[in-house]
């Protein structure tokens, strides 16, 4: 005969209580606790973050919980729970005599182990008592159960239990568990899913479908059998439920991980205001983020970061562990090692078990073994060579990344070590539409959108050109695109010779072409014509921090520092016709009782007094930025087939940073790529190869089905000789050319200051 002595004695003690051999009053403390915590139930509801449409994008708190009234709990879920935990719940008075008797007999005879604690007793234990298995605690539990039954109705007790019980993966209550395990509200669970959830209270941390799918399934089968035995389901329903694919979310999350940087920004703001209560008051925050655009931004950034990473070759395994010969020790080592390399979305860590130039076998963290064929290994072929350097070689014990293609075939992958960022704003209001602060939040929570100060390169040039428009220059102004050396007198230091990235010089070209082709020397000549100080003083109109920008000729090449969101705000001034925007993320905040704690006011209609840039300037600069996307460095955007795209590429010195900033209709977006520890992205990499593809992929999704936007032509600007010019400057010979008169040209050839 085998049974657990402490458990058996507890059950025997209860049996003695019931048959009157042990007086309950004598064994029970006289001062039972008050039931205020049950009568006025205040569950700890976590902080939740939602998109503008109400899609859950983040959740914070030790307890992942959402309260659901008993009337809203589906009957099938209640039946599944009662079937396995307390089938006589609506019949007993808090302690089930028959249930205890069955449990004691089962212990004595070695039969199927059964619980003797009723749901009411479990409520008493969970709210007031410890898990310690001593007689005094058990007696108090029994008497508390009787007191609870006298104070609350059966439905109230069941409601408390189904909202309070722990069900694994930090999920408290069945509503939260349904979202975490199945990604759906509790009202939509199937019989099979309800049975799986009902089986969790017994051992929630170790027998749940994320941690141990096999044991969880076995427990579910037992629940289904009990439901069938009690007549809750018929033969056909039992058979269907046993065959059903449960579709468990193996990440154990109730929301997508595509907006983790957004959610973290909200968390920090809420904690700053509400301290620790932010995690327990049931605060819900609605952001301005558009869920579909957030998903598009996430996908675009990850896809193009991986494309860049693949262009630059396989770097070798993430780690290595010497596999022991003993199978048990070997498995433990594999599990512990892979636990240190969490999944990055669909990119999973795996331990190599065997490897040849044509095939590779590996084990995933969930215990599954997978095979990679030659097609899936082609990218890492050098690492499978017998002559591969030790740091590159793939061999048994190597930790690698793998992912499946659209046909389910496994292939070698690699976590990129390059940083990236993407942000999209509503350029009329400043509301964030999408934000991705990096490739993987878990690997690096550093938010590049708001925290990374980087050199913008040529993405700074539009602001220089905008300043020049206010000085009387026009898109048709001719500038000398020829080699230039600035003297030490001009630089205030050593002589400086700016160069075009492609080392190609075209001579006399228009400012329109100079910006479209991102001609560095032409930009420096333009800056010299208007003076660095004038251009520097012009920058605050766009929300750019002048303290972060140099007051010298390198300003034209973007050697200062900006953040991606700052650039998005700056380009929005062009997009909206000349008005400043202040980016904001939080639309509404309510507490657990539905009280509104904060609500963003609708942005006021832009007034002329708010203007920071002449409407003519915004219009003409936008036409220049449109040219970039038609005939310039952003011409790859023509594949989108839209006439309303405007933007500028940016590549900092030595290709340390790659940018694309631009807008279409109400959306201004900025993409950036670079290493956290600044280093070159590659001799053949530019903003057009690094950031523009991210921007393009996002816009293709965000603008799909939306008509093109045409910026209205403001008064005071008209065309002259085929290009735009302010009416007041028409015919002004002083602004028709830059460094192209005969004397200036001669001085250039002699290497002197013009």
N, C-alpha and C positions, 0 to 999 in steps of 0.2 A: 504494500500500500504506500503510495507516494502523494504527499500533499505538503503545502507550505505551512509550517507550524504556526507562525504569527497570524496568517490569514485565517487558518482553520479555527484558531482560538477566538479570534474576533467574531467569526460567524457562530461559533458555539455559544459565546457569551450572549449574542443577540437572540439566539434560539432560547436560551434560558430566560432571558427577559420576557420573551413572548409567552412562554408557557407558565410564567409566574414563579419560577424557581429562584429568580434573583430580582429583588424589588427595584424597579426602575427609579423611584424617588430617592432611594438610599444611594444609588450609584451615580446620581446626576448632580452637577453643581447647582446650587440654589440661585446663583446670579447669572442667568443666561444673558448674553448680550442683547442690546436693543436691535430691532429689525429695521431701523431707519435707513440703513444702506440698501435694503431691498425695497422698502416702501417708496423711497425717493431715489430710485436708481439713477446714478449719473456715471455712465460708462466713460472710459477714457477714449475719446474719439480722436484719431490722428489728424494732423494737418494734411489737407488734400489740395492739390493744384490742378486746375482744369484749363483746357483751351477755351477760346472764345465761344465755341459751340457746345461746351459742356463735356468734352471728352477728358477723362482722367489721364493726366500726364505725370503725376508725381504724388507720393504719399510719404509722410514722415511721422514717426512716433514709434515707441517701443512696442505698442500694441496696434496691429492693423485691424481696425474694428469699424463696423457701421451698424447702428441700431436698426432693427426692423421689428415692427409691431407683429404680435401673434396673428392678427387677422391677415397679414400680408405674407405669412410663411406658407408655402404651398403644402397641401395635405400630404402629398407623397413624401415630403421631407420629414414631416412630423411622424408619419407612419414608419418610415425607415428608422428614425431615431428610437422611437418607442419599441419597435420590434427587437432591437438589439440591446437597448439599455434598460427598459422598464415597461414591459408590455402590459402590466397591470396598473400603470400610473394613475389612470382615472378611476380606479377601484379602491386602492389602498388609502390609508390615512397618513401616509408619510413614510411608513416602514412596511415592507411587504413580507408578511409572515410566510406565505407560500414560497416566495423567492428565496428567502433565507433557508428554508427547509430544503429546497432543491439544491442550493449551493453546498450546504453541509453534507447532504447525501452524495453529491458529486465528488466532494473532497474525500469522503470515506471510501467510496467505491472506485475511485480513479476514473470517473466519467468525465464528460465535457465540462471544463471549468466555466463557471457562471458567476456573474457579479451579484453580490447581495445588497449593494447600495442602490437605493432608489434615486430617481432624479432629484427628488426633494432633499435627500441626504447629501447628494453631490453639491447641490446649491449651498447647503449649510456649510459643507467643507470648503468649497471654493471661496466663499465670502468671509468666513470667520475662523477657519481652523487651519492647522498645519497638516502636512502629509504624514506626520509621525504616526506609526502604527502602535499605539498604546491604548489600554482599555479606557482610560479616562477621556481621551479624545473621542473614542468611538461612542462612549456613552453620551458625551456632550453633543455629538453629531446627531444621535437618535433623538434626544430631547429637543434639539433645535429644529429638527425636521417636523416634529409634532407642533412646535410653536409656529413654524412657517405655515403649515397647513391650516392652522386656526386663523392666521392673519391674512393670507393671500388666497386667491382662487387658484384652481388648477391651471387655468390658462395663464395667469400671471406668473406662476412658478415656472411653467414651461417656457414662457417668453424670456424670463430672466436667464434660464439655463442656455437657451439657444442663442442668446446674445453674448453670454459671458464665457462659455466654455472655450478652452484653447484647442485649436485644431491643426497646429503645426505651421511652419513657415511664417511665424509671427502673426498668424491669423487668429483672431478672437471672434467667435460667433460664426454662424453658418452663412450669413450674407457675405461677410468678408471672405470666407473660405471659398465660396462659389466663384467669386471674381478672381481670386488668386490661383486656384487650381484649374478652373475651366474658362475664365475670362468672360463670365456672363452673370447677370443678376440671378438671385436665388429663385425667383419666380419661373425662370426658364430651364431649370435643371431637369434632366430626364430621370427615369426610375433608376437607371444604372448609376448615374452621377450622384443622386440622392443617397443611394446605398453606400457609395464610396465615402461620402462626407460623414454619414452616420457611423461608419466604422472607425473614424479617427479618434474620438475621445479616449479610447482605451490606451493608445500609445501614440499620441500625435507627433512627437518629435522624431520617432524612429520608424513608424509604420504609416508614412504618408506617401502618396504616389510620386512625389519628387525625390525623396530620399531613398525609398525602397519600394519601387513599383510592384515587385512580385508579392511581397508580404501585404501590401495595401490591397492588391487584387484578391488575394486569398481571404482577407477580412471582408471585402465587399461581397464575395460569393456567400459567406456565412450570413451576412445581413439579408441578402436576397432570399436565401433559403428560409430565414425566419419570417420575412414578409410573406412568402408563399405559404408557409405553415399556418400563419395567422389569418390567411385569407385576404391580405391586403392587395395581392397581385395574383393573377391567374397563371395557368401553365404557359400560355402564349407570351404573356408579359415577362415571365421569368426567363423563358428561352431567348427572347429578344434582348433583354437586359444583359444576360450572360454573354451574348455575342457582340454587344455594342462596343465600338471604339470610343473610349472616354474622352479623347482629345485633351489630355492633361497638358497644361502649360508648364513645361519642364524648367522654365526660369523661375517659377514660383512667384511671379509678379502679377498684379492686378491691372497693370497698365503697360503701355509700350515704353521702351527705353530710348525713344527717339528724341525726347525733350528733357534730358536730365540736366543740362546746363540751365535751361529755363527754370525748371523746378528748383534748382539750387539757388538761383537768384531770388526766387520768391521766398524760399526757406530763410535765407539770411535776413531778408526784409521783415518777415514775420517775427523771427526770434529777436531782432533788434527792438521791435515794438512790444511784443507780448512776453518776452523771456521764455521760461520753460513751459508756460501755459500754452504756448503756440502748438505744442505737441499733444495736448490733451483736451482742449476746449472744443474740438470739432470744427475748427476754422476751415472754411472753404474759400479758396482764392480763384477767381476767374481771371485769366490773363487775356491779353489781346491777341495772343498767338492763334493763327489759323491752322487747324490741325493738318489739313491736306498739304498746305505749304510747308509746315514743319517737317512732315514726312518726306516731302520732295527735297527739302534742303538737306536733311540727314542722308538720304540716299545719294544725292548728287555729290556731297562732300566725300563720303566714304568711297564711292565708286571711283572718283577721280584721284583721290589720295592713293588708293590701291593701284591705279593705273600708273601713277608716277613711280610708286615703289617698285612695280614690276619692271619699269623701264630701266631701273638702276640695279637690278640683279638680286639674286638670292644671297642672304647674308649668313645662312647656316642655322642650326637649331637654337632654340631659346635657352636650353639648359641640357645637362647630361647627368644621368644617374647610373652607376654601375649596378646592374641587375643581379641579385643573388640567385644561386641555383635552387634554393629551397622554394617551392611553389607558394607557400603561405607567406613567407617573408617577401618574396618577389611581388606578390599582389599587394601587400601592405605598402611597399615602397612605391609602387606605381600609383596607388590611390593617393598617398600623401604628397607625392611629387606633383601630380596633376592638379591637386587641390590648390597649389600655389600658383597655378596658371589658369585663372578663370576664363570662361568663354568671352569673346568679344562679338556680341550679336551671333552671327552664324559661323564665325571662325572659332573652331574648337581646338583645344589642346589635346595632343595624343602622344603616347609613348611608343616609340619604334620598338617592335619586337624582332623584326628581321628586315634586311634590306639588300637588294641587288640593283644593278643598273636598270633593270626592267620592271621591278616590282618592289612594293614596300608593304609590310603588314604592321599594324599599330593597334593600340588599345585606347579607347576613349575613357573619359572620367566616369561614365556610367557603366563601364565594364564591357561594352560592346567592342568586338574586334572588327577592324575594317581592312580592306585591301585597296591599294592604289596601283593602277597599271601604268604603263609607260606614258600614256597620254597625260595622266594626272601628275606625272613627275618631270615632264619635259623641262619646265622652267628651272627645276633644281637639279638637272642632270649632272652638272659639275660636282655637286655635293655627293653624288653616288659613285663617283669614279674612285678606283683604288688609289689613285695618286692625289686625291683631294687633300688639301691642308686639314690638319686635325680640327681646327675651329670651324671649318665648313662641313666636314664629313657627317653624313647621316648613317648611323649605325644603331644596333640595339642599345637602348638606354637614352637615345636622343629624344628630347621633347620638341615636337614640331607642331605647327598649325595646319589644320586641314579644313576644307569646306566642300560642300556638295554643289555641283552645277545644276542647271535646270532639269537635267535628266537623272539626277540622283547619283552621279558618279563623283567619287571622292578625288580631290586633287590637293597638292601641296599648296600651302599659303604662308603668309608671313605678316606679323603685326608691323605696320610701318612705324618708323621712328621720327617722321617728319610731322610738324605741327600744321594745323589748318584752322580756318574759321570762316563762317558764313553768317551774314545777318541781312535781313530784309525788313524795311520799315514802310509804313504808310507815309508817303512823303507829304501828305497834306496835314496829317495829325501828329505824326511822330510815333504812332503805335507800332510796337514790334509785331511783325507778321510771322517771322521765323528767326530762330537763332540756334546755331550749332557752334559751340565753343571749342571743339576739338574732335579728334577721331574717336576717342573712347573715354567717356567720363570716368569710368572706374579705374582706368590706367592713369589718367591725368585729369583731375578736376579743375586745373587751371583754365580759366575762361579766356581764350584768346580774343574773343569779340570785344570784351570790355577791359581786359587787363594787359593785353600785349601792345606795348608801344614799339612800333616798327617803322623803318624808313619806307615811305610810300613810293619812292622812285618817280617815274613819269606820271603816276596817278595824281601828282601835285600840279602838273602843268596847266590843267584847265583854270586853276585859280590865278595863275600868272597871266594867262590869256584874257581872263575876265577883267583883271585889273587894267590890262592894256586897252581893252575896249573903252573903259572910262577915260583913258588918256587920249582917245581919238583914233586909235588904230582900228582896223577892220579886218575881217576874214580875207579880203583881197589884197591887203598890204603885202608888198614883196619884201622878203627877208633874204639875206645872203647866207645860204647854206654852204659855207666854205670853211676850211680849217681856221681855227682862231686860237690865239694865245693871249691871255690876259696878263698884263705886266704886273710886277710886284706892287707898283703904285696903285693899280686898280684893285688888286686882291688884298692889299695890306699885309702881304706876306711874300711867299714865293710865287713866281709866275705859274700860271695854270693853263693847261691846254685841254679843254673839254673835247670829247670825241663822240661821234655817233656810234651807237651799238654795233651797227653793221659795217662801220668804216666807209660808208658810201656817202658822198657829198654831191648835191644836185645843183649847186649854184643858186640862182635867183628862183625862189619858190614863194607861193602865197602862204600866209599864216595858216590858212585852212589845211593845206597839204602838209605843212610843217607839223601841225598837231596830229593829223591823221597818221602820219608816218613816224610820229614821236621823235623828231629830229632834235637831238640834244643841243647841238651848236646853235641852231636857230632859236631855241628857247632861251639860251644864255644871251644871245644878241638882243632878243626882245626884252629880257629882264634888264639888260644894260640900258636899253632905250628908256625904260620907265623908272629905273633905279630900284635896287633891292629894298631900300627903305619904304618906298611907296607900295611895293608889292606886299611887303611884310605887314604894313599897316592895314592893308586890305583884307588880310586873312580872318580877323575876328568876325567879320560879317557872316562867315560860314560856320562859326562855332569852333574854329580851329584855335588851339592854344598857341599864341605867339611866342610864349616862353620856350616852346618845344621846337621852334623853327629858327634857322640861322638868318642873320641879316647880312647875307653875302650872296655871291653869284651861284653857289651850290644849291640855293633855294629852288632854282629852276629845275634841278634834277632830283628834288625830293630827298634831301639828306637830313631833314628834320625827323620828327617822330609823331605818329598818329596811331590811334586805335581803329580797328575796323568799324566800330559803331560811330566813332567820330567822323570818319570818312562818309559813312552812310548819311549822317545828318548834314554834312557839308554839301554833298551832291544833291540832297533833297532841295536845297535852296535854288538850284538851277531848275529842278523838276517841277517845283510848285510855283514858279514865276517870280521868286525873289523874297520869300518869307522864311524866317528861321523856324526850325522844329526842335522840340525837346523830346527825345525818345522816352517812352514810358511803357511799362509792361503790365502793371496791375490795373484791371478794370473794376473789380468789385471784391469786397471781402465781407463774408458773413460768418457768424459764429454757429455753434451747434444747434442753437434754438431758432436759427433763421434770421436773427437780428442783423441788419446791415451795419457793419462797422466802418466801411469806407466804400465810396463809389466815385470813380473818376468822372469829372464833369465833362460834358461834350465840349470839344475844342471850340473856342469862339470863332466866328467868321473873321477871316483875315482882314484887317483894316489897313489902309494906306499908311497910317502912322507906324505900323509894325514892320513895314518893308525894310529890308537890309540891303537889297540889291535892285537896281533899276530893272523894270520889266523888260526893257529892250535888251539889257545885258543878259538876263536869263534866257531870253528867246534866241539871241544870236549865239551864245555859248552852247546852248542845246543843239543848234544846227551844226556847230563844229563837232560836238560829241557824237552826233548822228553820223557825220562823215567818217569818223573813226570806225564805225560798225559797217560802213558801206565799202570804203576803199582803203581803209587803214589797217592798223595792227589788230583791230577787232573784226575784220571782215569775215571771219569764220562764223559770225553770228547770222550771216545771210541765210544760213540753212534754216533758221526759224521762220523765214518768210514774212517778217513783220517790218513795216515802215516806220515804227515808232520807237525803235531801240536807240539809246544814246549811252555812251560810256567811254571809259579810257582804261587801257592797260597800264600796268606799272611794274617795272623791274628795277630793284635797287642795285647798287654797285656790286659787281661780282655775282650777280643773280642770287643774293642772299634772301630776298623777298620777292614774291610774285603776287601781283594784285590784278583785280578787275573791279572797277566801280562803275555803276551805271543805273539807268532807270528806264521804265516804260510805264505809261499810264500812272496809276497811283503807287507803284512799287519802286522803291530805290533799294538796290541790293549791292553788297560788297563781298567779294571772296578774296581770301588771302591764303598763302602757303609759305612756310618757312620753318627752319629748325629753331627750337627753343634756345639752343646754344648756337648763335649765328654762324653759319657756314654756307658755302656755295651750294645751290641746288643743282648745279651742273652747267657746263659751258654751253649747252644747247637748250637750256631752259629759260623761258621768259614768262611774263605775266600771261601772254597769249597761250602758252602751253600748260601753265600751272593752274591759274585761277579762272581764266575765261571759261574753260570747259565746265567748271562747277556752276558758274553763273548761268551759262547757257542751258545746262540741264535743268536747273531750277526754274528759269524763266519759261522754258518749254512747257513745263507742267503748270506753273502759276498763271500763265497768260492763255492757256488753252481755252478756246471758245470765247475769249473776250475780244471785242472789236478794238482795232488800233486807236490810239489817242493822238489827236493833232493839237499841239499847243497853239492857242490863238495868237495871231500876229498883233503885237501891241502898237499903239500909235507912236509915231516918231521914228520908225525904222522902215527903210525901203531898200530896194535893190539898186545897185549901181554896177554896171558892167558884169552882171550875172551873179553878184553876191551882195550880202546884206551890209548896210552901213547906216549909222545914225544919221538922220536928216541934217542935224546941225553940223556934221562933219563932212558932208558931201562936198567934193571938189577941193578939200584941204590938202594942198601938195605936201605939207609937212609930215603927213602920216601915210603917204603912199608907199614909201620904201624904208627899209632899215639897212644901213651899211651898204648901199648900192650905188651911191654917187661916185663919180670918177675919182675924186681925191681920196675918199674913204677906201675904195677898192685898191688904189695904188699903195696906200699905207698898209693895208692888210697884206699885200704881196711882199712889202718890205718888213713885215713883222712888227710894225709899230702900232701904237694906239691910234685909232681913227679919231 
